[in-house]
Amino acid sequence: MKQYVVDEIRPSDFEAVRKYLDEHCQRQSIDDLYRIPLSEALYSEIQKDHEDCQPFYFAVELKTDALYTELLVRSEKIIRCDCIAYATDTQRQWLMETIDAVFEKLNVIT
């Protein structure tokens, strides 16, 4: 699986990141897993065409010392479809900038 990883998170920073994710992202049923919704403006052509599969999101796992973000764009409604794919260059850049902005906002240095 392709991932964007931010590691070496300090314990005090972990709590700040978890609080932020709890407040701003959808928590999944498994502890420390979150969904970052992908903006519709960034959908690929096939994702735009697959209205029944929308909305799309990125999965994020927060561990005590690292944050792991899959680069796979997932659907909230279906597990397998042609619209579920690795992020385009634009989607990947948006995701990395989004994660980096959260860490910057929280003054988390890694």
Residue pairs with C-beta under 8 A, 6 or more apart in sequence:
1 70
1 71
1 72
2 70
2 71
2 72
2 86
3 68
3 69
3 70
3 71
4 68
4 69
4 71
4 92
4 95
4 96
4 99
5 66
5 67
5 68
5 69
6 66
6 67
6 99
6 103
6 110
7 65
7 66
7 110
8 65
8 66
8 110
9 17
9 64
9 65
9 66
9 67
9 108
9 110
10 108
11 64
13 106
13 108
13 109
13 110
14 62
14 64
14 65
16 106
16 108
17 62
17 67
17 102
17 103
17 106
17 108
18 32
18 62
20 102
20 105
20 106
21 27
21 34
21 60
21 62
25 34
25 35
25 36
25 60
26 34
26 35
26 37
26 57
27 33
27 34
27 35
28 34
28 35
28 59
32 61
32 62
32 63
33 59
33 60
33 61
33 62
34 59
34 60
34 61
34 62
35 57
35 58
35 59
35 60
35 76
36 57
36 58
36 60
36 69
36 95
36 98
37 55
37 56
37 57
38 55
38 56
38 57
38 58
38 73
38 91
38 94
39 94
40 48
40 54
40 55
42 88
42 90
42 91
42 94
43 54
43 56
44 73
44 83
44 85
44 88
44 91
46 82
46 83
46 85
47 53
47 54
47 56
47 73
47 83
49 83
50 75
50 81
50 82
50 83
52 77
52 78
53 75
53 77
53 78
53 81
53 83
53 84
54 75
54 76
54 77
55 75
55 76
56 73
56 74
56 75
56 76
56 83
57 73
57 74
57 76
58 69
58 70
58 71
58 72
58 73
58 74
58 87
58 95
59 69
59 70
59 72
59 74
60 67
60 68
60 69
60 70
61 67
61 68
61 69
62 68
67 99
69 95
69 99
71 86
71 87
71 92
71 95
72 84
72 85
72 86
72 87
73 83
73 84
73 85
73 86
73 87
73 91
74 84
75 81
75 83
75 84
78 84
87 95
103 109
103 110
